[in-house]
Amino acid sequence: MDFRANTRTEGDINLSSERRSFQEAWLSPETKEVLAEDSRYFLHQSMSTPCLNVITNAEGIYLEDMDGRKIMDFHGNSVHQVGYKNRYVLDAVMAQLENLPFLPRRFTNPVAIRLAQKLVQLAPGDLNKVLFTPGGTSAIGLALKLARKATGKFKTLSTWDSFHGASLDAISVGGEGVFRNGIGPLLPGSEHMMPYNSYRSIFGDHDDGTYSLNYLEYMLEREEDVGAIILEPVRSTDVQIPPQAYFQRLRRLCDQYGVLLILDEIPTAFGRTGTMFVHEHFGIVPDIVVIGKGFGGGVFPMAGIIVREGLDVAQDISLGHYTHEKSSVGCAAALATIEFIENNGLLEHAVQMGAYLQQRLTEMMQRHEAIGDVRVIGMLAGIELVTNRHTKEKAAGHTEKVMYLCMERGLSFKVSNGNVITLVPPLITTQQQLDQALTIIEEAIDITFTT
């Protein structure tokens, strides 16, 4: 099978020879039998079925597989900020299950209102209105529909290589080939521009995103029906972190041309970068913030949007007619998650661990020519592996080998864009546990690039 570069933009490949070798050597016959049953009944798709392993338990920062091995989970689909089986979150969920397990539409409940109040208190500026959904992809749909309703304009601009979910509208504004290729016509009005750092190969470090924004301004001058720009403030997969100047100019352009700024913080809000919301790093207030993943505390699927009060303009239509829109159990989980982050100083901890990650990874880069770059913001880090540091040629095959060597030693993480080790540890991870994980990674790099 030909694994082209655009099939490696988000995650590892589930049909590669490296995966087969890992499974053959490390999984028991019983586990292989369960995986075969999974493969028999579930539709196959990239990055999912056929699956890697069978997980039977999870607690704190650890997964436990069917063969009894404990694995540090520095992947977690970005839902596990407060760790697995967080007692504070579980207690809130159990109490709500005993009281009101499901809320029919047309009604409200106190825990939903308390959650909404909490989000409004935390969000800056006039981000004073919320709406909840069961998942991040549907929250993107809310944001896109609200932008059309509020502006009367149907076009959106987003960037190539971005990810905003897997539904048809979300992959239309997304820019990854592994989700779009061969699907056919997508959502009309979805246009794309280059990512902020796409001109680095031409202008080097002198490019702070200005060149891509010059192109954006060129588009906005000619496209009068653009209603919104949707971006990830930090690219969570391969950890791309634009400078503050990029977002401040972007905010000015949106204001100048009457375009709404939608920031997709689904995988990165709630402490991941050391702040409750990612846009706090950039000194701007977006028009719509999309949240999800860690919002539900690793227990319940919860997502939503936080919007400027002036965008409350859609009472005559149903923006999000979802059965579990205002879930009592989901709201209890989300409120408990935020309270746990605040009460346990996890924002401050993320900042401290981010500084430690930056120090350790910089030292590793000095020791290993195979590390072409490291990028860190809070407890989100990317380690870019290359075959040549000067040409930045991707070490895609090597990176997959590193991942499986780490898995054998008890560490799981995502591989992004073919050659980026993406580390997403729970916010409760200690410095000692980070040390252990980084040592495992460095040993795996040593083995891979010296044999």
C-alpha angles and dihedrals in degrees: 000000000000111000102196120198093258092060089063099057096103119030138328126312114260096203100048126124089241090061093048091051092050093049093046093052102038111029125082122235089252092055092046089052091054091048090052090054090049090050090050097055106031126072110252119243139159115280093010131052120044081059131211103228143337117262118200103171142018131189133162108333094337138095120197120209129212090263091057099255118143116222127192104232111218090159110049093154084271093283100107106077092133094037132251120303091011102190095214092054094042092051091052091049094048092049091051092047090055092048108034116353095176134020116207117223118269091044134085134204135207097250092056091052092048090051092050091049090050093052092048090050091051099043118083129239119358097335088134107140131071141185126188133215135177094250146019096248091056089048089057087053090053091052094049093048093046091051091054092046095047098044103029087227124114106197124098130192122210136154133266113251091030125129124211103158140298106268120104095260092044095050088047091063091033120086108210118116095212088068100037107035115112095000096112128216113014134196110315115242096033108134130172141212133189120278118260095262098040094111095053091100088061104034101024120207090340088081110089092172094284094120095054090046089051087059090047091053089049089054095046092052089058103032108067095174099063108125102176147010115214121197142158104242087212119019098236099196103058093011104243110178117193118208120256091250090063094059095040091056090043090055090051092050092051091051092046095053099034095248124147117235113222117189118198105213095158096126099027111043125095101054104318093121096034095268130078090243125027096224089066086079091062102047096237138113114223122209094235130018118196116208135183144116104063089031089087096051095242088292111077132028106249133160139148150144133270112203142178113272092240090065093068090110106118105082092124094061136044107250094180115010093179124158091223096035097127098024112184092207093045092049091050090052093047095047091049090049093055092045091050091051091051098041094049099044094242094153091058090043091053091053092050094046089046090058090048092049090051091051096047095044093047089054090049090051091053090054098044126055088195091071105083098177143350124209124189136177115166110310094343118093139170126201112194114207119204139175090220122024093204098050093033090222108178119251093209099154092044092050092055089051089051090052094054093044088054091047089055088054094049106268128115125191140149125265110214132191089002097284110039121100102212116201118200105168121179112264089243091064112124127224089250091055091047089052091052092050095047091049089053090051094048092049090050091050090050092052095043099047098040099050 
